[in-house]
Amino acid sequence: MLLALIFYTANFSFASEILDIRIWPSDEYTRVTIESKEELDFNSFSLNCPERLVLDVKRVANVSSFYGLLNYYRHNDPYIKNIRLAKKSSDSMRIVFDLKQAIDHKIFSLEPIHSYKYRTVIDLSTRDPIMAIINKNKYKKDNNKTEYNNHTFLSEDTHKNEKKLVLVIDPGHGGEDPGAIGENGLLEKNIVLSIAKKIKELMDTQNNIDVYLTRDQDYFVPLLARVQKARDLKADLLVSIHADSWINRNARGSSVFTLSSYKASSALAKWIADKENESDLIGGINLHSHDKNLVKVILDLSTTAQIKSSIKIGKLLLDEIEKVNFLHKSNIEQADFAILRAPDIPSVLIETAFISNPKEEELLKSDAYQKKFAEAIIRSINSYFKINSSDI
């Protein structure tokens, strides 16, 4: 039996308190998050034959809180076979993750941000999870198609002799990062994923376009990994889907943003860009591990041509979205969004509505509104590809 020890070296003289435990399973990786009032004091080591990961946590005031792991664990988790707990003393617990296969595990700590306190993160995967997400280039097509109000989109025979176009839809946030939260508890990450899936489902009927999602489940994907995924796919267009929020609950309407290589077009645009760019800190990126993998993603600001093309699709989006919802701004807004920084891919960010507005929160929750909004985006994309077919 092989034994690998990884000791956490910090010296703690106080007892921490467990605030929450969360497990985020996905095909690419499973993330376990332990949130605590103070940074956790722990040792970890792995065993094989059979495969196990052991976490010894010390100096915890409410050590029985770890039994919550048993409530969140799913038997169909791709990586965790079972979780076992052994209380070693009044303030220490041994956690044993029985694994389904040999895995690569990473354990790291996150500093407090916004409503989150200290977080200890355990990532379980057969390989680097972020690179696995980037390289996930194929998604299964759903044979159960949905009726979409009898709207006419590009036929399957359109451009049949031309190369297939590549569209990347980016549902914002995910996993530990909920995005904006409505007054009634609606989560941005869930709404935008639902809209993104509707777009993909409908556009999968078109033979001339391949559609990919940057995430298709509720898990965290770093912003630059989303950009790199689009670049690896040689995307012709990237559309990032979000839901807005603002301190004024009366703020309403949809908006479209493109990258600005200089300054933001408004104070609100800058505020929204800063908020969206915080996603990596909230979602929990392991900077020490992923810097080397993502260094190739750190790009110069996009070219003038990219921004020009992004503005073109942005105007088409505003024209179609206006038929579905009030426009917060009738013109395109610009700011330095990290998700829009690919220098060779026209990229836009859509704020579907203000989830902070109770009436628009109800709209976003509506399946009918989500479908109408998805249709509006698709009409815009098809118009854009038609106009640019000679250049693509």
C-alpha positions in Angstrom: 0.0 0.0 0.0 1.3 3.4 -1.0 1.0 6.4 1.2 1.3 10.0 0.1 1.3 12.7 2.8 0.5 16.4 2.2 0.7 18.4 5.4 -0.9 21.8 5.9 1.7 23.8 7.7 -0.2 26.7 9.2 -0.1 27.0 12.9 -3.6 27.6 14.4 -4.1 28.4 18.1 -7.9 28.9 17.9 -11.0 26.8 17.1 -12.8 27.5 13.8 -16.5 27.1 13.2 -18.0 25.3 10.2 -20.6 27.5 8.5 -21.5 25.4 5.5 -20.5 22.3 3.4 -21.3 22.1 -0.3 -20.6 19.4 -3.0 -20.6 20.3 -6.7 -20.5 17.1 -8.8 -20.0 17.2 -12.6 -18.5 15.0 -15.4 -15.3 17.0 -15.4 -14.7 17.3 -11.7 -16.3 17.1 -8.3 -15.7 20.1 -5.9 -16.2 19.8 -2.2 -16.3 23.2 -0.4 -16.0 23.6 3.4 -16.8 27.1 4.5 -15.6 28.2 8.0 -15.5 31.2 10.2 -11.7 31.0 10.3 -9.2 29.2 8.1 -9.2 25.4 8.6 -6.3 23.5 10.2 -6.0 20.2 8.4 -3.7 17.5 7.1 -4.4 15.4 4.0 -3.1 12.3 2.5 -4.0 9.7 -0.2 -4.1 5.9 -0.1 -4.6 3.4 -2.9 -5.8 -0.2 -3.2 -8.5 0.9 -2.8 -8.3 4.6 -3.8 -9.0 7.0 -0.9 -8.4 10.6 0.1 -8.2 11.3 3.8 -8.6 14.7 5.4 -7.9 15.2 9.1 -9.4 18.5 10.3 -8.4 19.9 13.7 -9.5 22.6 16.1 -13.2 22.9 15.0 -15.7 24.0 17.6 -18.7 22.4 15.9 -17.0 19.3 14.6 -20.3 17.4 14.2 -21.2 19.8 11.3 -19.1 17.5 9.1 -21.9 15.0 9.2 -23.6 17.3 6.7 -21.3 15.9 4.1 -23.4 12.7 4.2 -26.5 14.7 3.3 -25.0 16.4 0.2 -23.1 13.4 -1.2 -24.8 11.8 -4.3 -24.4 8.1 -5.0 -24.1 8.9 -8.8 -21.1 11.2 -8.2 -18.5 10.4 -10.9 -15.6 10.4 -8.5 -16.8 9.8 -4.9 -17.9 6.3 -4.1 -18.6 6.9 -0.4 -17.8 9.3 2.4 -16.9 8.0 5.9 -16.4 10.1 9.1 -14.6 9.3 12.3 -14.6 11.7 15.2 -11.1 11.7 16.7 -11.7 14.1 19.5 -14.1 16.7 20.7 -12.7 19.2 18.1 -11.2 17.0 15.3 -12.7 14.8 12.6 -11.2 12.4 10.0 -13.0 12.5 6.6 -12.4 9.6 4.2 -13.4 9.9 0.6 -13.7 6.5 -1.0 -13.0 7.1 -4.6 -14.3 5.3 -7.7 -11.0 5.5 -9.5 -7.5 6.9 -9.3 -7.9 10.6 -9.3 -5.8 13.8 -9.2 -6.9 15.8 -6.1 -6.2 19.5 -5.3 -6.8 21.1 -2.0 -6.5 24.8 -1.5 -7.9 27.7 0.6 -9.8 30.8 -0.4 -9.8 34.1 1.4 -13.2 35.7 2.4 -15.0 37.6 -0.4 -18.5 39.2 -0.2 -20.8 36.9 1.8 -18.3 34.0 1.8 -16.0 33.5 4.7 -12.9 31.2 4.5 -13.3 28.3 2.2 -11.3 25.0 1.9 -11.8 23.6 -1.6 -11.2 20.0 -2.6 -11.2 19.3 -6.4 -11.4 15.6 -7.5 -10.8 14.7 -11.1 -8.9 12.2 -13.3 -6.9 15.1 -14.7 -6.6 18.9 -14.3 -10.3 19.9 -14.1 -10.0 23.2 -15.8 -8.1 21.8 -18.8 -10.8 19.0 -18.9 -13.5 21.7 -19.3 -11.5 23.5 -22.0 -11.1 20.2 -23.9 -14.7 19.2 -23.6 -15.6 19.9 -27.2 -18.5 17.6 -27.8 -22.0 17.7 -26.3 -24.7 15.1 -26.9 -27.6 16.3 -29.0 -31.0 16.0 -27.4 -33.5 14.2 -29.7 -36.5 15.7 -27.8 -36.9 19.1 -29.5 -39.1 21.8 -28.2 -41.7 23.8 -30.1 -40.8 27.5 -30.3 -43.9 29.5 -31.3 -43.6 28.6 -35.0 -40.8 31.0 -35.6 -38.8 30.5 -38.8 -35.1 30.1 -38.4 -32.3 29.1 -40.8 -33.3 25.8 -42.6 -31.1 22.7 -42.4 -30.2 23.2 -46.1 -29.0 26.8 -45.7 -25.4 27.1 -46.6 -25.1 23.3 -46.9 -22.1 23.6 -49.1 -20.3 26.0 -46.7 -18.1 25.1 -43.7 -20.0 24.8 -40.5 -20.0 27.8 -38.3 -19.1 27.5 -34.6 -21.1 29.3 -31.9 -20.1 29.2 -28.2 -22.7 30.1 -25.7 -21.4 31.0 -22.2 -23.9 30.7 -19.3 -22.3 33.0 -16.7 -21.3 32.0 -13.2 -21.9 28.5 -11.8 -21.0 26.3 -8.8 -19.8 28.4 -5.9 -20.6 31.6 -7.8 -24.4 32.1 -7.9 -24.2 35.4 -9.8 -26.9 37.9 -8.8 -29.7 36.7 -6.5 -33.3 37.9 -6.8 -35.4 39.1 -3.9 -37.3 35.8 -4.0 -34.1 33.7 -4.2 -33.8 33.2 -7.9 -30.2 32.5 -8.9 -28.7 34.1 -12.0 -26.5 31.0 -12.6 -29.6 28.7 -13.0 -31.6 31.1 -15.2 -28.7 31.8 -17.7 -27.9 28.0 -17.9 -31.6 27.3 -18.7 -31.6 30.0 -21.5 -28.3 28.8 -22.9 -29.6 25.2 -23.1 -32.7 26.4 -24.9 -30.5 28.2 -27.5 -28.4 25.1 -28.0 -31.4 22.8 -28.2 -33.0 24.9 -31.0 -29.9 25.6 -32.9 -28.8 22.0 -32.9 -31.6 21.5 -35.6 -29.5 23.6 -37.9 -26.9 21.6 -39.9 -24.8 24.7 -40.7 -23.9 25.6 -37.1 -22.2 23.7 -34.3 -23.2 25.0 -30.9 -21.1 24.5 -27.7 -21.7 25.6 -24.1 -18.8 26.7 -21.8 -20.7 24.8 -19.0 -23.7 22.5 -19.2 -24.1 21.8 -15.5 -23.9 23.7 -12.3 -20.1 24.0 -11.7 -17.4 26.7 -11.7 -15.5 27.5 -14.8 -12.8 30.3 -14.7 -13.4 33.2 -17.1 -10.2 32.8 -19.0 -10.9 29.0 -19.4 -14.2 30.0 -21.0 -12.3 32.2 -23.5 -9.7 29.6 -24.2 -12.4 27.0 -24.8 -13.9 29.3 -27.5 -10.5 29.8 -29.0 -9.7 26.1 -29.1 -13.0 25.5 -30.9 -12.1 28.3 -33.4 -15.5 29.9 -32.6 -17.0 32.4 -35.0 -19.0 34.0 -32.2 -19.1 33.9 -28.4 -22.3 35.0 -26.6 -22.2 35.3 -22.8 -25.6 35.2 -21.0 -26.2 37.0 -17.7 -28.9 38.6 -15.6 -28.4 42.1 -14.2 -28.7 43.5 -10.7 -28.6 47.0 -9.3 -29.1 48.7 -5.9 -32.2 50.4 -7.3 -34.9 47.7 -7.4 -36.8 49.7 -10.1 -34.0 49.4 -12.6 -35.3 47.2 -15.5 -34.6 46.1 -19.0 -32.1 44.2 -21.1 -28.7 45.3 -22.2 -26.0 44.3 -24.6 -22.2 44.8 -23.9 -19.1 44.6 -26.0 -15.5 45.0 -25.0 -13.9 48.4 -24.7 -10.2 48.8 -25.2 -10.2 52.2 -23.4 -12.8 53.1 -20.8 -16.3 52.0 -20.0 -19.2 53.7 -21.8 -20.9 54.5 -18.5 -20.5 54.2 -14.7 -23.1 51.4 -14.7 -21.2 49.5 -17.5 -18.0 49.7 -15.5 -19.7 48.5 -12.3 -21.3 45.5 -14.2 -17.9 44.6 -15.7 -16.2 44.8 -12.4 -18.9 42.6 -10.8 -18.8 40.0 -13.6 -14.9 39.9 -13.6 -15.1 39.0 -9.8 -16.5 35.6 -10.8 -13.2 33.8 -10.5 -12.7 35.0 -6.9 -16.2 34.1 -5.9 -16.3 30.8 -7.9 -12.9 29.8 -6.4 -10.0 29.6 -8.8 -6.9 27.9 -7.6 -4.4 30.5 -8.8 -1.3 28.5 -7.7 -2.4 25.5 -9.7 -4.0 27.0 -12.8 -1.7 30.0 -13.6 0.6 27.8 -15.6 -2.2 26.1 -17.5 -4.0 29.3 -18.3 -1.0 31.6 -19.0 -1.6 31.1 -22.7 -5.1 32.5 -22.2 -3.9 35.9 -20.9 -4.4 37.9 -24.1 -3.7 41.3 -25.3 -6.8 43.5 -25.8 -8.9 42.6 -28.8 -8.2 44.1 -32.2 -10.3 46.9 -33.6 -11.8 44.4 -36.1 -13.0 42.1 -33.3 -14.7 45.0 -31.5 -16.3 46.2 -34.8 -17.7 42.8 -35.5 -18.9 42.5 -31.9 -20.8 45.8 -32.2 -22.4 44.6 -35.4 -23.9 41.5 -33.7 -24.7 43.7 -30.7 -26.9 46.0 -32.7 -28.8 43.0 -34.2 -29.3 41.7 -30.7 -30.8 44.9 -29.5 -33.2 45.0 -32.4 -34.5 41.5 -31.6 -34.4 41.7 -27.8 -36.5 44.9 -27.9 -39.4 42.8 -29.3 -39.2 40.7 -26.1 -38.3 43.1 -23.3 -37.8 46.7 -22.5 -34.3 47.9 -23.3 -32.4 49.3 -20.3 -30.2 51.2 -22.9 -31.1 51.4 -26.5 -27.4 51.5 -27.5 -24.6 49.1 -27.0 -22.6 49.5 -23.7 -18.9 48.9 -23.6 -16.5 47.9 -20.8 -13.5 45.7 -20.0 -15.2 42.3 -19.5 -12.7 39.4 -19.1 -15.0 37.0 -21.0 -15.0 39.2 -24.1 -11.2 39.5 -24.4 -10.6 36.9 -27.2 -8.7 38.9 -29.9 -9.9 36.7 -32.7 -13.6 36.0 -31.8 -16.5 38.5 -32.0 -17.9 38.5 -28.5 -20.9 40.0 -26.7 -22.4 39.8 -23.2 -26.2 40.0 -22.8 -27.9 41.0 -19.6 -31.3 39.4 -20.0 -33.1 41.5 -17.4 -32.7 42.9 -13.9 -33.0 39.9 -11.5 -32.9 42.6 -8.7 -36.3 43.9 -10.0 -39.1 41.7 -8.5 -41.2 42.0 -11.7 -38.3 41.0 -13.9 -37.3 38.3 -11.5 -40.7 36.7 -12.2 -40.1 37.2 -15.9 -36.8 35.4 -15.8 -38.4 32.5 -13.9 -40.9 32.1 -16.6 -40.2 29.3 -19.1 -42.2 31.2 -21.8 -40.0 34.3 -21.3 -36.8 32.3 -21.4 -37.9 30.7 -24.7 -38.8 34.0 -26.3 -35.5 35.5 -25.2 -33.6 32.5 -26.6 -35.5 32.9 -29.9 -34.6 36.6 -30.1 -30.9 35.7 -29.6 -31.1 33.0 -32.3 -32.7 35.3 -34.8 -29.9 37.9 -34.2 -27.2 35.2 -34.5 -28.6 33.9 -37.8 -28.9 37.4 -39.2 -25.3 38.1 -38.2 -24.0 34.9 -39.9 -26.0 35.6 -43.0 -24.6 39.2 -43.3 -21.0 37.9 -42.6 -21.2 34.7 -44.6 -18.8 36.0 -47.3 -16.3 36.9 -44.6 -16.4 33.9 -42.4 
